[in-house]
Amino acid sequence: MKQENFTPSSRSRLPEILIREQSSLLADWIESLSASAGGRTGSRSRQQLHEDARTFVTALARGVQDGSLQDLKSSEWSRMHEFLTELSRSRAEEGTSPTETATFLFSFKRPLFGLLKKELAGEPEALAEELWHATALIDGLGLQTTEIFQRSREEIIRRQQQELMDLSTPVVKLWKDILALPLIGTLDSSRTQVVMQNLLEAIVAHSATIAIIDITGVPTVDTLVAQHLLKTVAAARLMGADCIISGIRPQIAQTIIHLGVDLADVTTKATLADAFQLALRRTGGPLPASTASSKQLA
């Protein structure tokens, strides 16, 4: 296509016009942004929008002055790259769509094209060429913004997934030397690493000797989940803590037997309460009143 084969002329007058008319361009753009926003935006958002416009025009003037219209990724455009990155990241965190973010830049075409028409009113060929330069320039920056926005959104999603994973694997100190790790949801390889790391760090921090891994909230236990549990138990033992697995329901017990998973070396209990009582006996801690009373009656 012609657009792919087009090479901006090194004699383009666009840089000179952008630098000379920077203030008027900014004023026209802000007026246009205010009119299009109307009453839909709060004063703070409108103020931020105008500040973004000022920063963009300043970075654009610096880019066309020091850099080439043909290479928008060169170091001369570093200030623009920084602005686009910050703009995309902040808008991604606010939940703005990539289309809305790119449209903000594309809206600069209107005041820019209007200015070029005034500047080159009597030179139709020069006007056509400079309009092409301006289109290629703004479109190129808009595409960069979309790419940066997508990367920023992916980073936010990965961070949120990690935060949710950390929140879903809390290690709780139940008593002196006793920790509990209640698991909710499925266990995969990546989550197992988080589980193991959190548990081992807690064992060291609290000098724990017993860790209860409660799988009441784990919907299904297959061979892979059982292997993950055994690896976690083995890692805890290497740190000097024994593990008790609680939450073994009848369905899970049948599944484990059917799968042929060997849990002979691992202590299991039906409930977290049973596991906690066993841990108290092993550590010499005070037993709950109901348990102590039943032992005295016996």
C-alpha positions in Angstrom: 0.0 0.0 0.0 1.1 3.6 -0.5 1.2 4.3 3.2 3.8 1.5 3.7 6.0 2.9 0.9 5.7 6.5 2.0 8.9 8.1 3.4 8.5 11.5 5.1 10.6 14.2 3.5 13.6 15.5 5.5 12.5 19.0 4.3 9.1 18.8 6.1 7.9 22.1 7.5 5.9 20.3 10.2 8.6 20.5 12.9 9.1 24.2 12.4 5.3 24.8 12.6 4.8 22.6 15.6 7.6 24.4 17.6 6.6 27.9 16.5 2.8 27.4 17.2 3.1 25.2 20.3 1.2 27.6 22.5 -1.7 28.2 20.1 -1.9 24.5 19.3 -2.2 23.7 23.0 -4.8 26.3 23.6 -7.0 25.1 20.7 -6.6 21.5 21.8 -7.6 22.2 25.4 -10.6 24.1 24.2 -11.6 21.2 22.0 -11.1 18.7 24.9 -13.2 20.8 27.2 -16.0 21.1 24.7 -16.0 17.4 24.0 -15.9 16.5 27.7 -18.8 18.8 28.5 -20.2 18.2 32.0 -19.4 14.4 32.0 -16.0 14.8 33.7 -15.2 16.0 37.2 -13.1 19.1 37.6 -10.1 17.0 38.8 -10.3 14.7 35.7 -10.7 17.7 33.4 -7.6 19.3 35.0 -5.6 16.1 34.6 -6.8 15.9 31.0 -5.5 19.4 30.3 -2.2 18.6 32.1 -1.8 15.5 29.9 -2.3 17.7 26.8 0.3 20.2 28.0 2.9 17.4 28.6 2.1 15.8 25.2 2.5 19.0 23.2 5.8 19.8 25.1 7.2 16.3 24.4 6.0 16.5 20.8 7.8 19.8 20.2 11.0 18.4 21.8 10.7 15.2 19.6 10.3 17.0 16.3 13.1 19.4 17.2 15.7 16.8 18.1 14.5 13.6 16.4 13.3 12.3 13.1 9.8 12.0 11.9 10.8 8.6 10.4 12.0 7.0 13.6 9.7 7.6 16.5 11.5 5.0 18.6 14.8 6.8 18.6 16.4 8.1 21.8 15.5 11.7 20.7 11.8 10.8 21.4 12.6 9.5 24.9 10.6 12.2 26.6 7.6 11.3 24.6 8.1 7.6 25.4 8.2 8.3 29.1 5.0 10.4 28.8 3.2 7.7 26.8 4.3 5.0 29.2 3.0 6.9 32.3 -0.2 7.9 30.5 -1.0 4.3 29.5 -0.1 2.9 32.9 -2.2 5.4 34.9 -5.2 5.0 32.6 -4.9 1.2 32.6 -5.0 1.4 36.4 -8.1 3.6 36.3 -9.8 1.1 34.0 -9.8 3.3 30.9 -10.0 1.4 27.6 -7.1 1.4 25.1 -9.5 3.0 22.6 -10.2 5.9 24.9 -6.5 6.4 25.6 -5.6 6.3 21.9 -8.5 8.6 21.0 -7.1 11.2 23.4 -4.0 11.5 21.2 -5.9 11.3 17.9 -8.0 14.2 19.0 -4.9 16.4 18.6 -5.3 16.0 14.8 -8.1 18.4 14.7 -6.3 21.5 16.0 -3.1 20.4 14.1 -4.8 20.0 10.8 -6.6 23.3 11.2 -3.4 25.1 11.9 -1.7 23.5 8.8 -4.6 24.6 6.6 -4.1 28.2 7.8 -0.3 28.1 7.4 -0.4 26.5 3.9 -3.6 27.9 2.6 -2.1 28.9 -0.8 0.1 25.8 -1.2 -2.1 22.8 -1.9 0.7 20.4 -2.6 2.7 21.4 0.5 -0.5 21.2 2.5 -1.2 17.7 1.3 2.3 16.5 2.1 2.3 18.1 5.6 -1.1 16.7 6.4 0.4 13.3 5.5 3.4 13.9 7.7 1.1 14.9 10.6 -1.2 11.9 10.1 1.8 9.5 10.1 3.2 11.2 13.2 0.1 11.1 15.3 -1.0 7.6 14.2 2.5 6.3 15.0 2.3 7.7 18.5 -1.2 6.4 18.9 -0.1 2.9 18.0 2.8 3.1 20.5 0.3 4.2 23.1 -1.9 1.2 22.4 1.0 -1.2 22.6 2.2 0.3 25.9 -1.3 0.2 27.2 -1.7 -3.5 26.5 1.6 -4.3 28.2 0.6 -2.2 31.2 -2.8 -3.9 31.4 -1.1 -7.3 31.3 1.3 -6.3 34.0 -1.6 -5.2 36.2 -3.4 -8.4 35.7 -0.3 -10.5 36.5 0.3 -8.4 39.7 -3.4 -8.8 40.7 -3.2 -12.5 40.1 -0.1 -12.8 42.3 -1.7 -10.7 45.0 -4.8 -12.9 45.0 -2.7 -16.0 45.1 -0.8 -14.6 48.1 -4.1 -13.7 49.8 -5.5 -17.1 49.2 -2.6 -18.9 50.9 -2.4 -17.3 54.4 -0.3 -18.9 57.1 -1.9 -18.5 60.5 -0.2 -19.0 63.9 -2.7 -21.0 66.0 -0.5 -21.6 69.0 3.1 -21.5 70.0 5.0 -23.8 67.6 1.8 -24.5 65.6 0.9 -23.0 62.2 -2.1 -23.6 60.0 -2.3 -23.2 56.2 -5.9 -23.3 55.0 -6.1 -23.9 51.3 -9.0 -22.8 49.2 -9.4 -23.5 45.5 -7.4 -25.6 43.2 -3.7 -26.3 43.5 -1.5 -26.0 40.4 2.3 -25.9 40.1 2.6 -22.1 40.3 0.3 -21.9 43.4 2.2 -24.7 45.0 5.4 -22.7 44.8 3.6 -19.8 46.6 2.2 -22.2 49.2 5.5 -23.8 49.9 7.4 -20.5 50.1 4.9 -18.9 52.4 4.8 -22.0 54.7 8.6 -22.3 54.8 9.1 -18.6 55.6 6.5 -18.8 58.4 8.1 -21.9 59.9 11.4 -20.0 60.1 9.8 -16.8 61.3 7.8 -18.5 64.1 10.2 -21.4 64.9 7.2 -23.7 64.3 7.5 -27.5 64.8 4.1 -28.4 63.5 2.2 -27.1 60.4 -1.4 -28.0 59.7 -2.3 -28.0 56.0 -6.1 -27.8 55.8 -7.6 -28.8 52.4 -11.3 -28.4 53.4 -11.6 -25.7 50.8 -9.9 -27.8 48.0 -12.8 -29.1 45.8 -11.0 -32.0 44.3 -7.8 -34.0 45.0 -6.2 -35.7 42.0 -2.7 -37.2 41.6 -1.2 -33.9 40.8 -2.7 -32.2 43.9 -1.6 -35.1 46.1 2.0 -34.8 44.7 2.0 -31.1 45.5 0.9 -31.8 49.0 3.6 -34.4 49.5 6.2 -32.0 48.2 5.1 -29.3 50.6 5.2 -31.8 53.5 8.7 -32.9 52.5 9.9 -29.3 52.3 8.5 -28.5 55.7 10.2 -31.5 57.2 13.5 -30.3 55.9 12.9 -27.1 57.8 12.3 -29.1 61.0 8.5 -29.0 61.1 6.1 -31.9 60.9 2.9 -31.6 58.9 -0.7 -32.7 59.6 -3.1 -32.7 56.7 -6.7 -31.9 57.7 -10.0 -31.7 55.8 -9.9 -35.3 54.5 -13.5 -35.9 53.6 -14.8 -39.3 52.7 -14.9 -38.5 48.9 -11.2 -37.3 49.1 -10.2 -40.4 51.1 -11.8 -42.7 48.4 -10.1 -40.7 45.6 -6.7 -41.0 47.3 -7.1 -44.7 47.7 -8.3 -45.1 44.1 -5.4 -43.1 42.8 -2.9 -45.2 44.8 -1.3 -42.2 46.5 0.8 -43.2 49.4 0.1 -41.0 52.4 1.3 -43.5 55.0 4.0 -41.2 56.3 1.7 -38.3 56.6 -0.7 -37.7 59.5 -4.2 -36.9 58.4 -7.3 -35.7 60.2 -10.9 -35.2 59.2 -11.2 -31.6 60.5 -8.9 -28.7 61.4 -10.1 -29.0 65.0 -8.9 -32.6 65.3 -5.6 -31.7 63.7 -5.2 -28.8 66.2 -5.9 -31.0 69.2 -3.3 -33.5 67.9 -0.8 -30.7 67.5 -1.4 -29.5 71.0 -0.8 -33.0 72.4 2.5 -33.2 70.5 3.7 -29.9 71.6 2.5 -30.2 75.2 0.1 -27.3 74.9 -3.2 -26.9 76.8 -6.0 -28.9 75.4 -9.4 -27.4 74.8 -11.8 -27.7 77.8 -14.1 -30.2 76.1 -11.2 -32.5 75.3 -9.7 -32.3 78.7 -13.0 -33.0 80.4 -13.6 -36.1 78.3 -10.2 -37.4 79.2 -10.8 -37.0 82.9 -14.2 -38.8 82.7 -12.4 -41.6 80.9 
